[in-house]
Amino acid sequence: MKKIYVLLVIALFMNFGIQMPSDAGIIAKQKAKIEQKRNYKSTLRDIKNVILTQDKLANKYDYDGLYKLYSDNFVNSDGFNKEVYFKLIKETWEVYPDISYTTEIKNIEFNDNYATVFVKEVAVAAPKEEIGGYSTVGELHSVSKCVYHLERYGNNWLISSEKIIEETSTLKYGEARYVDFELDTPKQIGSDKYYTVKLKVDLPKDTVAVASISNEKIIYPQTKSEDAFRRLTGDNLERVFKSNSDNINEYAVASVGLTHTENYDEEHVKVYMSGLGFIMTRINVIPENKYIKSEAKNEQSK
């Protein structure tokens, strides 16, 4: 019996010894997973904090603080470097001194040194202008979906580039504030391709509207395309454009003026502008790849 007991003890000890490395391996793996999860949460928090801090600084109009969140080699999808990009920010704050921003983070993806943040951004302001001889307060409302690319520099994450996927802005004064405008455009188009822009206006009764549509390259300084105003015979206006061949993104811009008439006397009618509105939509131009050879050309070259 003692021999059997000794053998059982040896067997149990051997089994225990065999299991020890296995248990140690499991514990090590668990510790690694915990550490990995902790690092993931820490990095996610740091990246998220950059975007939230950007929002706070922009709403405080803290130019210097905002400037530090961007890397020196920053460039956006319109080809604007850090210097030009921040000139545009400063000009925007000068034109709309009460502008406010709201950023909603949709998704964050990252690895060791690079991150991609998908967001929805909304900007609103209430500019003052003279319309029809009267001082009036307008409404600016801009919505964009964009992607920020971040890069790690030491212990800090900085914004290295930005790409706007969709963007629509409206600016309305007077009675135009109560009228719905819509600009139907492609979100992106190939270089040197025709496309249609259609303006839809929910025009009130007894209101006459004139409108124009133009397209503009997104360059700096910005240039203004001229287009004649046309009276809206229905509730829409349509134009056909050709995208530029310079591989530069564009804006489709529509302007709408609302007018009313009053009897001045028995023989004259007074026409006055009661509202003015603008709507602008981004159209991303896909560059032409000139290094793709078609099969037909290849056959001809043989």
C-alpha positions in Angstrom: 0.0 0.0 0.0 2.8 2.4 0.8 4.5 1.7 -2.5 1.3 2.5 -4.3 0.8 5.7 -2.2 4.3 6.8 -3.0 3.8 6.2 -6.7 0.5 8.1 -6.5 2.2 11.1 -4.8 5.1 11.0 -7.5 2.5 10.8 -10.3 0.5 13.7 -8.8 3.7 15.7 -8.3 4.8 15.0 -11.9 1.4 16.0 -13.2 1.5 19.2 -11.1 4.9 19.9 -12.5 3.8 19.4 -16.0 0.8 21.7 -15.6 2.8 24.5 -14.0 4.4 25.9 -17.2 1.0 25.6 -18.9 -0.7 27.6 -16.2 2.1 30.2 -16.2 1.7 30.5 -20.0 -2.0 31.2 -19.6 -1.4 33.8 -16.9 1.3 35.5 -19.1 -1.2 35.6 -22.0 -3.9 37.0 -19.8 -1.5 39.7 -18.5 -0.5 40.5 -22.1 -4.2 40.8 -23.1 -4.9 43.1 -20.2 -1.9 45.3 -21.0 -2.8 45.3 -24.7 -6.4 46.3 -23.8 -5.1 49.0 -21.5 -2.8 50.4 -24.1 -5.7 50.3 -26.7 -8.0 52.3 -24.4 -5.2 54.8 -23.5 -4.4 55.4 -27.2 -8.0 55.6 -28.2 -8.5 58.2 -25.4 -5.5 60.2 -26.6 -6.7 60.3 -30.2 -10.3 61.2 -29.2 -9.0 63.9 -27.0 -7.2 65.6 -29.9 -10.5 65.9 -31.8 -12.4 67.1 -28.8 -9.7 69.6 -27.9 -9.8 70.9 -31.5 -13.5 71.5 -31.0 -13.1 73.4 -27.8 -10.2 75.6 -29.0 -12.1 76.4 -32.2 -15.1 77.6 -30.2 -12.8 79.7 -28.1 -11.2 81.1 -31.3 -7.9 80.1 -29.8 -5.7 80.4 -32.9 -2.4 79.5 -31.3 -3.8 76.6 -29.4 -5.4 75.2 -32.5 -2.3 75.7 -34.5 -0.3 73.4 -32.1 -2.7 70.5 -32.8 -1.6 70.3 -36.4 1.7 68.9 -37.7 4.0 71.2 -39.6 3.7 69.1 -42.7 -0.1 69.2 -42.6 -1.9 69.2 -46.0 -5.6 68.7 -46.7 -7.3 67.1 -49.7 -7.6 70.4 -51.5 -3.8 70.8 -51.4 -3.8 73.5 -48.8 -0.8 73.4 -46.4 -0.8 74.4 -42.8 -0.2 78.1 -43.5 -3.0 78.5 -46.1 -5.4 76.3 -44.0 -5.0 78.5 -40.9 -5.3 81.7 -43.0 -8.7 80.4 -44.1 -9.6 79.7 -40.4 -8.6 83.3 -39.4 -10.6 84.8 -42.3 -13.7 82.7 -41.3 -13.5 84.0 -37.7 -13.2 87.6 -39.0 -16.3 87.2 -41.3 -18.3 85.2 -38.8 -17.1 86.3 -35.3 -19.9 84.4 -33.5 -19.5 81.1 -35.4 -19.7 77.9 -33.3 -18.7 74.4 -34.0 -20.0 70.9 -33.1 -18.1 67.7 -33.8 -19.5 64.2 -33.6 -17.0 61.4 -33.8 -18.3 58.5 -35.8 -15.4 56.1 -35.8 -11.7 55.8 -34.9 -9.2 53.4 -36.4 -5.5 53.3 -35.5 -2.3 51.3 -35.2 1.0 52.2 -33.5 1.7 55.5 -35.2 -1.2 56.5 -37.5 -4.9 57.1 -36.8 -8.0 57.8 -38.9 -11.0 59.6 -37.4 -14.3 59.9 -39.1 -16.5 62.8 -38.0 -19.5 64.9 -38.7 -19.0 68.6 -38.2 -21.7 71.3 -38.0 -21.0 75.1 -37.9 -23.6 77.8 -37.3 -23.4 81.6 -37.2 -25.7 84.6 -37.3 -24.1 87.3 -39.5 -25.6 90.8 -40.0 -26.1 92.4 -43.4 -28.1 95.1 -45.1 -30.9 93.6 -47.3 -33.3 95.8 -49.1 -32.2 98.9 -47.2 -32.8 97.2 -43.8 -30.4 95.7 -41.3 -31.1 92.0 -40.9 -29.6 89.0 -39.2 -28.7 86.0 -41.3 -28.3 82.3 -40.6 -25.2 80.3 -41.6 -25.5 76.5 -41.4 -22.7 74.2 -42.6 -22.6 70.4 -42.4 -19.7 68.3 -43.5 -18.5 64.7 -43.2 -14.8 64.4 -43.1 -11.8 62.3 -42.2 -8.9 63.4 -40.0 -5.6 61.6 -40.3 -3.4 61.7 -37.2 0.3 60.8 -36.7 2.1 60.1 -33.5 5.0 62.3 -32.7 6.7 60.9 -29.5 3.9 60.9 -26.9 1.6 63.3 -28.8 -0.8 62.8 -31.6 -1.0 65.6 -34.2 -3.4 66.1 -37.2 -1.4 65.5 -40.4 -4.2 65.7 -43.0 -7.9 66.2 -43.6 -10.3 65.0 -46.3 -13.8 66.4 -46.6 -16.1 63.7 -48.1 -19.3 65.8 -48.2 -20.0 69.4 -47.4 -23.1 71.7 -47.8 -23.4 75.2 -46.5 -26.4 77.6 -46.6 -26.5 81.3 -45.8 -29.9 83.0 -45.6 -31.1 86.5 -44.9 -34.6 88.0 -44.4 -37.5 85.9 -45.7 -35.0 83.4 -47.2 -34.5 82.1 -43.7 -37.9 80.4 -43.9 -37.5 78.9 -47.4 -36.0 75.5 -48.1 -33.2 75.3 -50.7 -31.6 72.2 -52.0 -28.7 71.8 -54.4 -28.7 68.5 -56.2 -25.1 67.7 -57.3 -22.8 64.7 -57.6 -20.6 64.2 -54.5 -17.7 63.4 -56.7 -16.9 63.5 -60.4 -14.1 62.5 -62.7 -11.8 65.1 -64.1 -13.0 66.9 -67.3 -16.5 65.3 -67.1 -19.9 66.9 -67.6 -22.3 67.0 -64.6 -25.7 68.6 -63.8 -26.4 70.9 -60.9 -30.1 71.4 -60.0 -31.4 74.0 -57.6 -34.7 73.3 -55.9 -36.6 76.1 -54.0 -39.7 75.6 -52.0 -41.0 79.0 -53.1 -43.8 80.7 -51.0 -46.9 81.9 -52.8 -46.9 85.5 -54.1 -43.1 85.5 -54.1 -41.0 86.1 -57.2 -37.5 84.6 -57.1 -34.4 85.1 -59.2 -31.5 82.7 -59.0 -28.1 81.8 -60.4 -25.9 78.8 -60.3 -22.1 78.7 -60.8 -19.2 76.4 -60.1 -15.9 77.4 -58.6 -12.5 75.7 -58.1 -11.4 75.4 -54.5 -8.3 77.5 -54.6 -6.7 80.2 -52.6 -7.3 83.1 -52.8 -10.9 82.1 -53.9 -12.2 83.5 -57.2 -15.8 84.3 -57.9 -17.5 83.0 -61.0 -20.1 85.2 -62.6 -23.5 84.0 -63.6 -26.6 86.0 -64.6 -29.7 85.8 -62.4 -32.7 84.2 -64.0 -36.3 84.3 -62.9 -37.6 81.0 -61.5 -40.5 80.0 -63.6 -41.1 77.0 -61.4 -39.5 75.7 -58.3 -36.1 74.8 -59.8 -33.2 75.9 -61.9 -30.7 73.6 -63.7 -27.3 74.0 -65.3 -24.7 71.7 -66.8 -21.0 72.2 -66.0 -17.8 70.5 -67.0 -15.4 69.6 -64.2 -12.0 71.1 -64.4 -9.1 69.2 -65.9 -6.6 70.5 -63.3 -7.6 67.9 -60.7 -8.9 70.5 -58.3 -12.0 70.0 -56.2 -15.0 72.3 -56.9 -17.9 74.1 -55.3 -21.4 74.3 -56.9 -22.9 77.6 -55.7 -26.4 78.9 -56.0 -27.7 82.3 -55.1 -31.4 83.1 -54.6 -33.1 86.4 -54.3 -36.7 86.7 -53.1 -38.7 89.8 -54.2 -42.1 91.2 -53.5 -44.1 93.9 -55.2 -46.3 96.7 -53.7 -48.5 99.3 -55.4 -46.6 102.6 -55.2 -49.5 104.5 -56.7 -52.1 103.9 -59.3 -49.5 103.7 -62.1 -46.3 102.5 -60.4 -45.3 99.3 -58.6 -42.5 99.1 -56.1 -40.3 96.0 -56.2 -38.1 95.2 -53.2 -35.9 92.4 -52.1 -37.3 90.5 -49.1 -34.7 87.8 -48.8 -31.4 86.5 -50.0 -30.0 83.0 -49.8 -26.9 81.1 -50.9 -26.2 77.4 -50.9 -22.9 75.8 -51.6 -22.0 72.1 -52.1 -18.6 70.4 -52.5 -17.8 68.3 -55.5 -14.7 66.2 -55.2 -12.9 65.8 -58.5 -11.2 62.5 -59.0 -7.8 63.0 -60.7 -7.2 61.4 -64.0 -4.6 58.6 -63.9 -2.6 59.1 -67.1 -0.5 56.0 -66.5 -3.3 53.4 -67.2 -3.0 52.0 -70.6 -6.2 50.6 -72.2 -6.2 47.2 -74.0 -7.1 48.9 -77.3 -4.1 51.1 -77.1 -1.9 48.1 -76.3 -3.2 46.2 -79.3 -2.5 49.1 -81.6 1.0 49.4 -80.3 1.8 45.8 -81.2 
